[in-house]
Amino acid sequence: MRIESRHLLPSLVLAGGFAAVLYLEILWIGSQEVFNIDGQVLYAAGRAWLQGANPYDFDALSRSIAGVPGLNLDTGINAIRFFYPPQSAGFCVPLGLLPYLLARIAWLMLNLLALASIVVLTWSSLRKADEGTRDAWGPWLLAAVIIASPFTLRVIFMGQTSLLAFAATLGAWSFAGRKKWVAAGLCLGLASFKPQICVLVVLWFVLERDWKTLLVGAVAAAALAAVPMASQGGPIGALQAWRAGVNADYAMQFNLPTWPHKVGAQSVLSLLGIPVPGSVFLGISVLSTLALWWLRDRISRRDVLALLMIITLTFSTYMHDYDYVVLAPVYASLWWYSRKSDAVMALSIVLLVMLFTPQDLVRLFGHQILEQWRTGVVILMGAIVLAYSAASIARHERSRISA
């Protein structure tokens, strides 16, 4: 397969830069974080459900792992709590059946499998859109960018859930596009354990009247929540327990808009001294999705998921910087348009360097608002994708009419 020579040098430079980022991030994360810190609470929740207890009650959550070596959720004001909806039991309960050492290994393997799925599905989407141009270089470069991303590394090291949630969301989108509604629905049901990532995809399916996928997704989510429903008084009881836990404990410092690792417009405005309720941003994200759906015939479908993830990252009030793993389809869109424009290639490289720059380096400038520079980077990425997507459809329409 032929590699376009004009893309070779910048691609090699970019790949080399990501290799350096990978090395530095492994060193930094290893010195700052506790391995599998978030995986611990998933394990504890699984054990709590198996014991018939309520994992949304912190005392019950702590008791579920009493006596397990190396586990302690009670760290004072920063105690680790459980906030995932009942369908998260689909993987928490199997983890809780294992000794913690094996559970930690199993969760690591599941995260790596999710990462591999994201790479394969992104690769597949690029191949499908390739239109016979035989781009041998792009898929490999995208795989390197996704794998070497500092956000990917952080999710894996912390034992976070964003890779699994996004892999399921990406699977739902990919299968739905191929009219495989059973597979799409199963993926959507799994993705629903982290609703802030998949909620706009669900809204899109509603707008598209993809009822089969939505129905299978609802059934799959209910099946995953079988254990909580059995132990907490049915579906209503399980949902009430989740809601009560979130309402009581979610406003801890890690989830406040001013926390350095929270991202999005709400965090930017909070640092500027302009507090805005989260419900306002929820409304904006819904309206933005409706506008995108209204414009769906004027943009390429291959860019829709990328734009939905941009909206999610910008306006959701529940996203952290490790959730930038959802940018994989954005990288694919940027590469697609970079092949057609050297200007987009250069700008994409600059934006990726800015996105991946460690936060500690930015803090050296001494301005707190700069900690939210990535929100601006993400918005600019979205603007580039939207503009070039619309322009490509317009060119296609003009050529079709002239023909």
LOKE-108744 format. One record per residue: x, y, z of N, C-alpha, C, CB in turn. Coordinates in steps of 0.001 Angstrom, whole numbers, plus 500000, padded with zeros to 6 digits. Glycine has a CB too. Layout:
N
XYZXYZXYZXYZ ...
//
This chain:
403
500835498802500000500000500000500000500870501249500000499055500005501215 500412502263499365501201503482499187500937504474500311500891504128497834 502007505064500841501906506126501833502195507456501146502885505885503025 501308508401501295501505509700500665502722510381501278500243510587500818 503705510719500452504976511231500954504829512550501703505939511405499814 503888513373501306503752514676501959503209514529503376502836515590501140 502644513375503687502136513136505036503139512372505895500825512371504972 504209511857505276505110510983506011505879511710507098506071510334505069 506512512851506770507335513553507747506521514065508929508050514705507083 505417514807508702504648515251509869504094514094510681503514516143509430 503765512993510016503244511842510743504320511209511607502678510813509774 505539511111511084506645510568511870506969511465513056507884510391510995 506950512776512821507187513720513920506121513558514998507202515174513397 504877513448514544503772513294515486503897511988516258502430513348514750 504217510906515558504356509610516223505508509631517228504580508497515185 506613510277516850507730510398517786507365511201519019508912511035517102 506590512257518803506138513064519940505273512272520888505379514274519458 504403511417520338503539510612521202504342509555521957502437509942520375 505408509057521358506262508114522079506882508797523301507369507555521148 507305510051523127507862510803524255506801511080525312508470512122523770 505594511448524849504490511690525779504180510430526575503235512165525023 504184509284525882503902508014526553504897507768527677503939506853525550 506168507955527395507202507732528398507044508686529580508585507893527774 506850509977529296506732510965530363505479510752531198506730512364529782 504370510391530535503132510194531267503197508979532170501980510060530310 503862507912531718504019506738532574504785507110533838504745505604531818 505847507897533678506620508336534838505784509223535741507881509078534394 505042510184535161504290511147535968503123510483536680503781512291535096 502334509705535921501176509062536519501607508092537608500354508336535454 502681507376537330503159506422538325503577507078539627504308505646537770 504002508335539562504435509027540783503297509756541479505534510011540457 502162509969540777501090510779541336499861509972541762500681511810540339 499580508872541137498328508161541349498546506819542050497622507946540021 497487506314542632497473504976543197496867504051542151496672504925544548 497595503000541812497127502101540767495769501514541132498144500981540527 494838501558540169493495500985540319492689501647541436493599499499540587 492926502928541681492224503610542768490718503628542548492738505033542913 490272503783541309488839503759541032488314502336540884488536504554539775 489189501426540465488780500033540387488422499459541750489874499211539759 489021500016542794488712499543544147487237499730544479489574500277545175 486696500876544130485305501151544484484344500302543651484992502640544293 484721499959542427483900499056541618483864497675542261484443498964540168 485013497240542733485110495943543407484267495949544685486590495606543734 484389497038545455483624497146546699482126497150546423484020498413547462 481697497846545373480270497884545033479756496495544675480020498852543866 480553495749543910480155494392543564479974493524544791481171493769542646 480905493626545730480799492845546972479586493290547796482092492987547811 479324494598547825478172495095548579476872494528548013478136496634548557 476724494556546692475510494000546085475392492511546367475501494249544573 476505491789546311476467490361546599476049490086548041477827489736546324 476350491019548929475987490884550337474578491409550624476996491618551203 473884491872549587472551492420549759472551493808550357471742491517550612 473696494495550325473829495832550900473690496893549822475175495981551619 473653498151550238473488499290549348474845499963549121472462500298549932 475450499815547952476778500402547725476778501924547689477343499884546438 475590502548547570475513504005547555475575504584548974474226504457546858 475490503715549959475701504095551357477167503833551687474741503297552329 477900504897552045479348504741552178479732503754553271479986506079552461 479009503737554363479332502800555443479188501356554965478424503050556665 478107501087554222477904499738553692478980499389552675476515499612553054 479362500372551856480410500153550862481732499807551539480578501395549975 482075500518552613483322500259553332483298498894554006483572501350554373 482149498527554588482055497231555269482200496071554294480727497118556009 481820496290553041481865495196552068483278494702551807481241495635550769 484274495543552063485664495138551825486466495081553115486333496094550850 485777495068554243486475494991555523487318493714555575485466495030556704 488576493883555914489470492744556012490170492366554731488728491594556491 489820493008553608490504492712552343491832493474552328489611493106551101 492953492792552244494255493466552292494419494480551161495379492437552226 494947495643551496495276496660550496494118497529550075495831496012549304 492938497369550678491779498165550300491316499007551481490637497263549799 491137500298551214490623501215552229490032502423551531491738501641553229 488717502482551493488044503587550817487920504815551694486681503158550360 488064504659552998487839505753553940489114506562554115487355505215555299 489238507622553311490420508486553378490044509887553841491116508553552011 489050509968554722488645511272555248487750512016554288489856512111555562 488042513313554089487182514156553254487157513688551800487650515603553318 488224512991551381488298512525550006487954511044549883489680512780549447 487148510526550809486754509126550773486136508777549415485762508818551912 486466507584548932486032507169547607484620506603547688487006506130547010 483703507190546923482306506765546934481895506202545576481395507934547319 480738505564545568480250504884544373479041505634543826479889503405544681 479089506010542525478025506817541941477417506218540670478551508181541638 477862505056540241477379504501538975475964503938539123478334503405538474 475147504020538059473769503507538126473747501981538264472980503932536870 472577501423538567472482499984538878473021499051537803471065499633539133 472931499428536526473399498518535478474908498300535507472998499049534126 475635499107536266477069498868536431477340497559537170477715500031537181 476306497006537806476456495712538470476860494622537494475165495325539166 476588494838536210476934493854535197478407493507535174476526494349533860 479266494449535563480693494115535677481200494213537119481517495038534781 480531494999537972480965495098539371480766493782540122480203496217540081 479615493142539913479326491892540625480302490783540229477886491444540346 480585490561538925481609489557538599482965489872539215481759489442537099 483341491148539275484603491505539932484543491152541416484908493013539751 483385491408542041483239491138543462483295489673543823481968491701543941 483087488785542860483169487343543097484605486847543190482447486598541999 485547487672542748486953487263542686487732487780543886487597487763541392 488829487115544239489775487739545165490276489052544561490971486780545477 490601490025545410490895491353544879492041491355543880491215492290546004 493096490567544127494222490553543191493774490116541807495330489629543699 492951489059541743492454488597540443491479489603539842491776487227540583 490668490243540699489723491251540203490464492423539581488813491746541339 491559492823540199492351493939539662492929493585538297493487494315540635 493415492360538164493953491911536873492837491833535832494648490532537019 491677491299536247490549491169535319490085492535534828489382490429535992 490042493524535732489596494858535339490612495514534399489374495738536583 491890495288534654492922495793533754492756495187532366494325495486534309 492524493870532305492348493201531014491108493726530291492242491679531208 490034493997531053488826494522530436489059495920529865487686494550531450 489815496740530576490149498069530053490997497970528792490887498891531115 491943497043528779492778496868527587491955496347526416493939495908527880 490987495477526702490099494993525645489249496131525097489198493863526169 488769497003525988487996498166525541488844499078524669487452498947526745 490101499291525061491009500121524262491213499504522884492369500291524978 491437498188522834491608497519521548490359497670520683491930496034521757 489184497600521302487935497751520553487811499145519961486736497462521453 488188500165520735488138501541520227489064501705519036488516502543521330 490267501141519134491234501234518034490685500541516791492592500608518442 490164499330516962489657498567515818488457499256515175489272497151516253 487517499747515992486327500399515446486678501722514763485301500639516556 487650502461515328488090503699514688488786503394513367489031504489515619 489638502392513394490322501934512182489295501542511121491259500739512498 488287500759511538487265500291510601486489501448509980486302499346511305 486174502462510800485424503606510275486247504371509247485003504543511415 487554504454509464488413505157508517488542504361507224489801505411509129 488669503049507349488742502203506162487456502304505333489001500742506564 486309502322506035485033502386505348484876503687504576483900502230506337 485421504787505135485300506098504486486403506355503466485317507193505529 487303505381503315488516505618502528488248505795501045489474504486502720 487142505240500565486714505439499176487791505049498169486321506886498959 488511503966498483489458503416497535490784504139497423488844503384496233 491070505109498292492331505842498181493492505099498830492191507212498810 493205504017499543494223503130500101495204503878501009494983502441498976 494665504454502065495485505159503044496058504143504024494659506251503792 497304503741503815497920502733504682498435503335505975499057502039503956 498702504621505978499376505249507116498393505711508191500204506429506639 497267506254507783496342506856508726495886505959509855495175507324508008 495402504743509591494932503891510683496006503602511725494418502596510128 497234503380511273498317503109512231498631504340513064499580502640511498 498621505503512447498876506732513193497770506978514225498987507931512230 496524506769513809495415506955514740495504505980515909494082506784514017 495895504747515617496056503775516696497116504247517685496430502393516131 498223504796517168499287505294518046498799506457518897500504505726517221 498028507366518280497513508528519012496556508085520127496795509501518044 495659507157519816494682506693520807495366505961521949493643505781520152 496303505076521618496962504263522644497898505102523501497739503117521997 498649506016522883499642506801523619499061508039524281500748507211522697 497767508269524112497136509420524750497324509379526263495645509470524405 497672510501526869497794510528528338496475510223529032498306511885528798 495368510485528370494064510212528971493792508706528994492946510949528199 494208508012527936494106506559527926494921505960529062494574505994526580 496147506443529212497021505926530256496447506182531640498400506547530143 495866507343531811495297507677533127494118506758533461494843509157533162 493248506513532479492111505630532714492585504234533107491221505557531466 493571503720532376494068502378532661494745502317534019495036501930531577 495548503311534327496285503297535588495338503457536782497343504411535598 494356504335536657493430504576537759492365503479537889492757505921537574 492221502645536858491136501679536870489802502355536628491109500927538185 489800503425535836488581504175535562487712503418534545488924505594535038 486571503991534221485564503302533405485341503909532027484271503283534132 486015504997531714485692505741530488485994504946529223486460507047530456 487040504143529230487350503346528046486241502335527762488692502624528226 485773501658528799484703500679528610483422501360528152484452499898529907 483071502477528785481836503190528416481902503686526980481588504374529368 483055504226526574483133504755525216483238503638524191484320505697525083 483940502547524514483988501412523582482586500897523304484870500277524146 481759500815524355480379500364524173479575501377523359479708500130525535 479776502671523622479079503719522864479478503682521393479382505107523458 480770503540521142481263503470519771480737502224519077482794503484519746 480647501103519822480079499890519258478618500071518890480225498745520231 477854500732519784476441500982519503476285501821518240475771501685520694 477103502851518107477033503729516929477406502976515658477958504944517108 478472502192515725478951501475514541477951500420514091480303500822514825 477426499633515032476467498586514666475148499183514186476215497656515855 474704500275514805473464500918514368473597501418512936473096502081515304 474774501945512594475002502415511234474949501304510207476321503105511150 475178500065510661475127498901509765473814498137509909476304497963510046 472852498754510618471513498177510808471543496874511596470856497934509463 472564496692512417472632495516513291472131495931514665474094494933513372 470796496016514792470203496657515955470327495831517232468763496941515686 470451494517517122470635493707518334472000493999518953470500492191518012 473036493941518133474378494237518635474473495681519113475429493970517550 473850496602518351473865498012518746473176498208520085473192498878517679 472030497558520268471303497696521518472050497111522695469965497047521403 472696495971522510473481495374523598474614496306524017474052494005523170 475282496887523030476357497841523344475804499073524056477098498263522059 474654499552523598474055500737524205473646500459525652472838501200523389 473095499267525905472736498915527271473937498903528187472061497573527302 475072498389527701476298498410528498476784499838528697477392497566527829 476764500631527630477255502017527720476467502838528720477195502688526360 475232502463528985474364503267529850474838503324531295472966502725529810 475822502499531672476313502582533049477050503902533287477242501393533360 477458504575532205478069505899532331477295506832531401479619505873531976 476103507255531826475180507938530908475705509246530344473897508202531606 476605509937531062477080511217530539477828511062529223477976511891531555 478359509869528933479081509653527681478138509298526542480116508554527855 477094508516526817476254508005525730474925508725525577475994506559525944 474612509685526449473256510248526464472890510938525153473120511234527607 473824511616524507473487512288523253473352511302522101474542513331522917 474049510181522193473854509121521203472453508538521347474926508009521363 472005508358522593470632507900522828469633508891522237470370507713524341 469857510185522475468975511205521913468977511140520389469399512604522385 470140510917519790470222510813518336469399509632517831471684510670517890 469493508499518519468711507328518121467213507611518246469096506105518978 466820508388519255465412508777519391464993509627518194465178509555520718 465821510597517838465509511457516703465446510663515396466545512571516590 466294509638515302466304508786514112465228507711514160467661508137513950 464492507660515274463432506666515486463971505243515374462296506874514476 465143505039515931465751503709515939465252502961517171467316503798515928 463960502634517148463322502068518338463840500682518680461831502009518143 464228499907517684464723498560517962466004498608518793464971497800516652 466924499471518382468166499598519150467880500078520561469135500560518455 467002501046520692466676501592522010465992500552522886465784502824521870 465105499752522306464416498725523083465393497659523567463304498080522250 466242497182522682467240496188523088468174496783524139468050495692521864 468531498058523967469383498717524947468737498781526318469726500106524482 467445499080526365466736499153527639466677497784528303465321499704527435 466394496740527515466344495380528058467723494957528568465840494384526986 468774495291527799470131494938528214470517495639529504471128495284527118 470173496929529623470475497675530846469750497070532046470086499154530683 468488496673531844467728496059532931468345494726533348466267495854532513 468803493947532367469431492663532683470720492863533475469721491878531396 471491493865533112472726494152533837472459494586535270473516495224533117 471278495141535508470904495636536844470117494606537647470084496911536718 470135493340537222469308492323537872469629492164539348469480490998537177 470904492135539701471287491935541106470839493113541977472812491747541222 471119494376541599470599495495542408469079495490542521471049496815541814 468394495159541434466932495141541493466435494073542461466344494901540100 467142492938542513466733491866543407466974492217544868467465490594543059 468051492990545121468419493283546512467872494608547024469912493286546646 467359495444546122466935496781546538465490497093546157467847497815545931 464667496051546076463235496275545912462787496554544500462821497388546755 463398495893543520462961496057542137463586497254541448461476496181542088 463185497524540197463805498615539422463634499983540064463224498650538031 462468500250540639462240501558541257463143501723542479460751501723541658 463214500677543304464062500746544494465528500925544152463889499502545325 465988500213543119467399500334542716467709501742542215467738499301541623 466808502301541411467023503658540893466937504703542006465997503978539799 466025504490542961465915505425544078467173505400544942464685505096544928 467738504206545149468971504099545934470109504833545235469348502618546160 470186504683543899471225505387543139471033506899543232471211504941541663 469803507343543025469543508785543055469845509378544430468087509071542672 469452508663545482469711509166546831471205509253547102469038508272547876 471956508264546646473402508287546854474078509424546122474004506987546419 473661509653544872474242510744544087473890512098544708473749510681542623 472630512278545085472198513553545669472910513849546983470692513546545892 473214512800547744473807513005549067475301513286549011473560511797549930 476009512615548087477472512616548187478222513117546958477927511255548483 477521513379545831478266513665544599479084514947544676477314513754543438 478632515914545460479298517230545485480558517202546338478341518305546014 481457516253546043482764516236546691483739516999545804483258514770546947 484901517312546328485785518253545620486180517769544227487036518495546435 486276516445544018486657515924542712485609516204541642486903514442542805 484388516481542060483298516677541109482826518120541006482146515811541486 483490519029541699483124520436541626483647521053540331483669521201542846 482946522043539770483396522668538521484796523279538613482418523735538112 485201523692539814486497524342539971487643523347540146486457525277541151 487337522061540209488397521059540334489247521067539058487794519636540594 490578521065539170491438521216537983491201520187536889492862521144538395 490725519007537259490563517956536262489131517822535753491012516648536835 488215518697536189486897518778535565487032519619534296485830519392536550 486275519275533268486398519979531993485032520438531514487061519082530933 485042521378530585483807521849529982483531523315530256482665521030530470 482475523805529626482130525231529705481793525654531128480952525541528787 481134524780531895480789525145533258482037525412534097479951524047533898 483075524597533919484314524795534658485000526086534253485249523622534444 484988526391532951485581527642532476484889528838533115485494527735530944 483571528843533077482815529964533634482982530054535155481331529828533277 483069528923535817483262528934537272484582529586537642483207527509537834 485639529290536889486936529903537157486924531397536855488022529217536339 486009531831536001485856533257535698484917533955536685485334533437534274 484440533183537655483536533754538657482106533869538187484019535100539065 481728533027537214480365533068536667479730531694536867480367533474535141 479145531439538030478526530130538254477235529982537459478248529923539743 477107528866536772475913528590535967475420527191536326476215528709534421 474124527027536602473595525698536953473820524678535848472107525790537261 474042523436536243474262522379535274473087522170534347474569521111535976 471862522462534808470677522278533967470716523159532718469416522578534768 471366524302532822471497525191531659472327524513530571472144526543532068 473419523894530988474297523231530012473651521973529450475644522878530655 472839521293530266472089520150529746471167520606528626471277519464530870 470488521730528837469621522269527796470388522635526546468884523474528306 471575523228526722472391523612525566472835522380524784473619524425526018 473226521319525495473679520115524804472542519474524019474258519112525804 471334519486524586470176518935523874469861519774522642468946518870524803 469851521091522787469576521973521649470648521838520568469486523431522116 471897521691520988472988521518520020472816520227519232474348521520520733 472393519168519927472161517888519250470990517982518293471910516778520270 469935518680518705468787518879517809469205519657516561467648519625518543 470043520672516749470518521454515602471375520598514677471318522679516079 472218519754515275473061518869514473472210517882513680474052518113515370 471169517369514313470278516437513611469534517157512479469264515803514603 469130518384512706468449519156511672469364519388510474467965520495512237 470664519495510745471648519735509690472266518441509154472744520643510209 471715517299509511472368516019509232472599515767507746471547514900509802 471757516343506885471945516149505449473021517069504876470636516378504720 473493518009505685474506518964505209475895518658505758474111520379505595 476015517579506523477317517159507038477477515666506782477461517484508563 478711515213506794478979513798506553478629512985507792480455513578506162 477985511839507594477617511013508733478847510526509486476780509830508277 479982510359508788481163509854509479481658510833510546482274509573508476 481185512088510488481616513089511465480609513309512589481874514394510769 479442512691512514478388512987513489478798512574514897477089512282513098 479322511358515056479704510917516400480800511815516965480177509450516376 481744512220516126482796513132516586482185514420517130483780513452515440 481210514966516421480588516214516851479739516014518108479729516789515724 479084514865518232478331514578519462479262514499520666477545513261519319 480449513941520476481408513861521583481966515248521931482562512900521223 482126516105520929482557517482521189481507518203522036482798518246519855 480238518048521667479153518667522441479155518123523861477780518413521770 479322516821524005479339516187525324480454516756526191479505514670525187 481653516822525658482797517309526431482664518781526785484083517086525659 482004519530525942481887520971526161480792521320527156481622521674524850 479665520624527086478500521062527866478067520116528982477357521262526953 478599518896529003478261518036530136478934518577531387478688516565529872 478264518442532522478826518918533792479417517770534605477751519637534613 479612516618533963480092515431534681481374514864534087479024514362534683 482065515623533257483228515095532542484535515540533195483198515542531080 485491514603533247486839514881533731487825514745532572487222513923534899 489063515148532806490007515137531683490291513732531162491305515790532097 490199512690532007490417511345531482489310510933530515490508510342532627 488165511637530545487083511338529602487408511795528186485794511993530063 488536512448527991488949512813526633489260511586525777490168513723526686 489182510393526338489314509193525507488201509119524470489302507932526378 487109509861524676486005509833523708486336510609522438484740510401524339 487520511207522366487894512004521190488401511167520023488948513003521571 488427509850520163488947509008519078488291509306517722488742507543519426 486963509415517619486386509733516302486730511136515815484887509584516352 487048512050516742487483513392516346488852513304515681487530514349517574 489754512502516260491067512311515639490905511735514231491953511378516505 489966510801514062489755510193512746489271511232511737488742509040512845 488338512088512161487837513131511254488933514118510892486658513875511889 489724514518511883490813515460511611491827514853510648491508515873512918 492138513570510805493069512934509874492481512904508469493412511507510338 491189512607508381490542512545507066490687513864506329489058512186507209 490434514967507016490519516272506359491955516756506237489699517295507119 492852516241507090494270516581506956494842516036505656495065516038508146 494331514902505225494807514318503968494478515198502777494206512938503767 493475516044502937493039516893501842493534518329501970491545516882501761 494090518666503142494515520048503386495743520086504289493370520862504016 496829520667503784498029520817504611497783521749505787499191521339503772 496889522710505611496585523632506704495921522894507861495678524773506211 494982521990507531494344521203508581495354520272509242493168520395508009 496261519716508461497305518861509019498127519621510057498219518328507903 498597520807509686499432521598510594498657522005511838499967522842509881 497422522466511646496611522900512781496269521724513694495328523577512291 496008520566513114495685519386513916496851518976514791495283518228513020 498063519043514233499246518703515022499395519665516195500513518729514144 499222520958515932499323521958516999498274521695518086499150523384516422 497046521424517672495963521201518635496197519941519459494621521105517911 496710518890518824496988517660519568498106517869520581497358516527518608 499134518606520190500209518916521129499661519702522314501332519711520430 498798520680522045498189521463523116497308520587524006497366522615522530 496541519701523381495633518830524141496409517899525060494752518009523190 497537517397524580498293516401525334499341517012526267498965515456524380 499491518325526244500465518965527129500104518704528588500534520484526857 501028518226529403500724517965530823500261519224531546501953517390531533 499295519064532412498727520203533119499746520890534019497538519760533938 500677520124534564501681520717535453502523521764534735502588519631536026 502758521569533435503524522560532677502732523853532515503911522003531300 501434523729532277500588524911532105500492525690533414499180524506531617 500501524985534534500404525651535828501600526541536126500258524631536915 502707526326535433503890527160535643503627528619535282505058526628534825 502605528864534438502271530235534055501530530975535164501430530233532789 501001530230536148500432530853537333499018531385537202501289531939537741 498323531088536106496950531569535931495997530376535969496796532359534589 495084530361536934494202529220537125493319528963535916493347529430538344 492878530011535234491986529838534101492656529023532993491542531198533565 493992529055532930494705528292531903494550526786532098496182528660531909 494142526373533305493943524949533531492807524392532673493659524691535000 491996525267532111490888524842531258491184525073529773489617525581531651 492475525157529416492807525423528012492297524308527098494325525583527846 492187523114527612491776522007526750490337522158526260491929520690527489 489493522813527038488124523033526577488120523851525292487292523739527662 488941524875525236489061525671524015489615524864522860489939526872524259 490593524014523148491171523158522107490105522234521522492343522327522675 489311521634522398488260520711521948487219521439521100487579520039523155 486830522633521518485852523407520742486398523733519357485479524707521481 487672524111519290488282524422517992488359523181517113489685525015518185 488667522029517711488646520780516942487264520543516344489053519588517832 486240520744517163484880520561516677484529521517515561483906520725517800 484978522761515671484699523751514635485348523354513304485197525136515076 486565522828513375487255522396512153486511521243511504488707521983512461 486136520253512317485423519093511776484092519516511163485191518040512875 483348520366511856482047520801511349482196521570510043481331521666512388 483149522493509991483323523318508795483723522477507588484371524398509047 484682521585507770485154520784506634484141519715506248486497520131506963 483390519208507227482347518233506909481270518877506042481724517658508201 480827520072506439479815520782505656480344521141504272479365522049506390 481607521559504204482193521934502918482306520723501988483574522568503128 482641519558502539482775518373501686481439517943501116483394517225502467 480377518034501921479044517693501421478596518699500364478026517645502579 478905519989500597478531521020499616479237520780498283478876522431500152 480531520415498344481265520124497099480665518915496385482762519871497398 480317517895497168479726516706496569478409517048495869479498515628497638 477598517892496520476320518264495915476523519066494632475481519068496907 477508519972494654477775520776493447478247519883492296478839521867493743 479123518934492610479612518048491550478505517137491024480780517203492064 477592516715491915476476515875491476475529516654490562475709515329492691 475275517918490923474373518745490100475001519052488743474028520065490831 476310519374488761476975519699487497477088518495486572478356520259487767 477169517300487189477246516085486386475902515766485723477695514909487256 
//
